[in-house]
Amino acid sequence: MKKIKFILALLAFLSSLTAFSQVKKIINAHREAEYGKPIEFYKVPKSSAAMSLVLENGKLYALEKDGLSIYNIDNPKMPKKVGFVGGMGNVRQLRICGKTAFLSSRQCGLWAVDVSDDKNPKIISNFDTIEMATGLDVVGNLAVIGNRVYGVQCIDVSNPAQMKHLSSIRTDESQSVLYRNGLIFSGDWAGGEITVIDAKDIKNLKPISKIKLDGYGDGFVIRGNILYASTGQHKKSGPVEKRHGAGRGLDIFDISDPANPKKLSKTHFPDIYFGPCDYWTPRVSGDYCFASDTLNGVFMVDIKNPAQPKILGNLILPKRDPENRKIHPPFRKIWGTNIPQGDPVSSIAIGDGVLYIAGTYTGIYIAEIDGLKPEARDVGEIPNLPKSPFDASEKGFISSGAELTNPIRAVALDGDIAYAANIWGGLKVFKLSDGKMELKRIEKIPYVADVKRAGRKLYMAEGLNGLGIYEIVSDNEIKEIGRLTSINETVNFVQYVWAFEGVNIVALTNAQARIMFVDVSNPKEPKIIFQQMTSQLMYGNYGSQQLVKNRYWALNRHCGGHMIFDLANNSAKLSHRDDFPMCSQTGSVTKFGDKFLAMRAGHYALIDPENPTPTKELKRHLFPSQKSYFDDVEDGSMISRAMFPKSDFEGLVYYDETSKKLAVLNRMFYICRTYDFSDANNPKLLNKYDMKSPANVPTFWKGKLLLPGGYAGLLMEK
C-alpha cells in the first residue's frame, strides 16, 4: 500500500512538473530605458482572477473570485492550490493571523476564516463594517479597516466568531491601513496623503500628521524608519493641465519622527488614467522595492539609497488570459495594441526567489528573481485592547441597546411597529411608545442589510441571499412570499432596497454602478424589468425614500450627479440625468411636497421632477446657521470631483410631511441635525446631535427622530 501511495505521489509530482514545464514564459514591458529591463514572468496554471496575495506560514494565500485560496509553495516556483472557500463577495485585502485569515470585502464587510486545515478552510464569521471595507491590517487581537471616506475603524477580533466594534476616526478616503508600534497609518485615496494616527489609546484615536503624496494614495509599506508609498491616478502638484493621469509612481519618506515626516524622493511611472482600477501596492526585499501600478504592471526599484531610487526593470501583465483568451479585463481601452498596458495588477507578494503577482481578471503570475527573500514584518509593540467596550450611548436618545457585532442598518415603520435590519442578527421587531422601545421578537433571517415597507409587505436586502419579500400577517407575524436571488453576475449581492406605496416596483442596488428595478406585482415571481448604469458606484443609501407625485423617484450619485426615474404605470424609465457633481459621498435626496429636496455642494436645493433644472444652475439654499456658501466644483472632471467640499451640513436626508421636520444625518462626521420646515422660506434649526456611532437613513415616528444607529442600536429621540 505504501508503495502504491508513493507511486501515485510521484506521478502527481511529475504531472505538476510537466504542467509547469509547458508554461509559456511571457515578456511584456514598458520599453523606455527609464523603466529598466523587461522582467520575464509566467502564469500559475489554472489560477483565476485574484485580488490580494499574502505569504504566511510557508504558504501563499490568495483572494480569488469571491473567496480564499491556499497554495502549497514547498517549491516556490510551482504553487499548488490545496484549498478554497468562497461565498464572501467582493473580496479586496487579506491578512493572516495565526490560524485565522481575515478578508476585507467592500460591501460585504470583514470576514474571518479558519485556515488551520489548508485543504478545508472554513468561514467563521462576518462583521458589518461602517462602510465599504477596503483597507485591512490585523495585529494581535486588533483589526484595522479602511472604510474609504468614513475613515479608519478598529475592531476587536480576539474572538473571531464575534468581532466587535471598538472605535473609528475620519480620514480622507482610506484605502489601505497599517498598524506599527502604537501608530495607525492610512493611505487616503483622493486626498493624496497618508494620515498618521496615534493609536496607543484605541478608544481615542488622534491624527498626528499627514504625509502629502504626489498622486492619489493607497498602498504603502514601512521598513525601519522608511515608508514607501505607491501612488496613482492624478498628480497633486504642478500645473493643473498636466496633472491628469500623471500621479503614478513611488514616493519615499523618512518617518523617524512620525509627527514630522520628510520626503526623500519620487520615482515616476508612465502616465495613464484609468478609472476602474484604484489600487497600488509596494513590497520590499533587500535592496529592492517592487511597486505595482495596476495596468502599468510592476516596477523593480533599486532602493539602496532611498533618496536616489532607480528603476531596474518592469513587467506588464497580458491583456488576455494565456490559458483562455476569452478571459480578459472588460475595458476596451486596453484591448488594442496601441498601448502596452494589460490586466491590472491588484497585489504582489515576495517569496523565496520569486515575486507573486495577482492579475485582477486573469490569474496569478510568477517572476523568478534571484536573491529575493520574504522579510519578517516589524509591528513593534502589540496593541492593547480597551478593557471596557465601546460606549454606545447617544446623548438625546433612548436606545434599544448596543449592537457592537451586528449594527442596526435600517428601520421601516408600520404604525407603532418598527422593523430594524440587524445584519446577521436578523430582523428585530420593536413596539414603539412614548419614551420606550420594546423588543417584541427577532425574525431569524440569515442576513438583513436594509428593510422597507410598502402596504402590507416588507422588502429586505439580504446580501448574498438576494431580495426577500414578506407579507405582514399581523404585528406578531410575517411570512416570506417571494425571493429574487439572481441580481448581478459580478457581485450577486443586495445591499439597498427602496419600496413605495401604491407602486408594484422596487429599486435595489448591490453597491456597484447599476440600479435595478423589480416588478413585484406577483411577489412569487419578482422580475427585473429595467436596469440603469450610473457613472459612479452606489456606495450608500442615496435614493429618495418616497415618490413625488406617486411616480418620480430620485437618486443622488454624490460626485456622479443626479438621476430621476418615472415609475408610472408600473414600469420604470430614466426621465432625467445630469452628471455634474451634486455633493460629497454623504448626501441624498428626499420627497418635499411636489419637489425633491437634494443635497447640493454643502447646502440644499429643490428640484421639480417634471421640469428639472441643470445641476450647475440649481439654486442652493443655506441651512439655518450657515453664514456663507461653499465653493462649488469647477467642472465634472475627476480632479475637480476629488476636491469637492466635504460639509457636515449635508447628508442622508428625510422630510416628514406630518411634523414638517427635516432630518439630515451625516455618516462621515457623525452629526445629525433636525430642522423645522413648517415655514419653508424660513426654516429653523431644532437640534444638532454629535454622535459616537455612524447612524443611517433617518425617519420620524410621531414627530420624534428615529435612527438606525449602527453600533448604538435603534435610537429614538427623547
Secondary structure by P-SEA (a helix, b strand, c coil): caaaaaaaaaaaaaaaaaaaaabbbbbbccccccccccccccccccccccccccccccbbbbbcccbbbbbbcccccbbbbccccccccccccccccccbbbbbbccccbbbbbcccccbbbbccccccccccccccccccbbbbbcccccbbbbbcccccbbbbccccccccccbbbbcccbbbbbcccccbbbbbbcccccbbbbccccccccccccccccccbbbbbbccccccccccccccccbbbbbbbcccccbbbbccccccbbbbbccccbbbbbbcccbbbbbcccccbbbbbcccccbbbbccccccccccccccccccccccccccccccccccccccccccbbbbbcccbbbbbbbbccbbbbbbbbcccccccccccccccccccccccccccccccccccccbbbbbcccccbbbbbbccccccccccccccccccccccccbbbbbcccccbbbbbccccccccccccccccccccccccbbbbbccccbbbbbccccbbbbbbccccccccccbbbbccccccccccccccccccbbbbbcccbbbbbbbbcccccccccccccccccccccccccccbbbbbcccbbbbbcccccccccccbbbbcccccccccccccccaaaaaacccccccccccccccccbbbbbbccccbbbbbbcccccbbbbcccccccccccbbbbcccbbbbccccccccccc
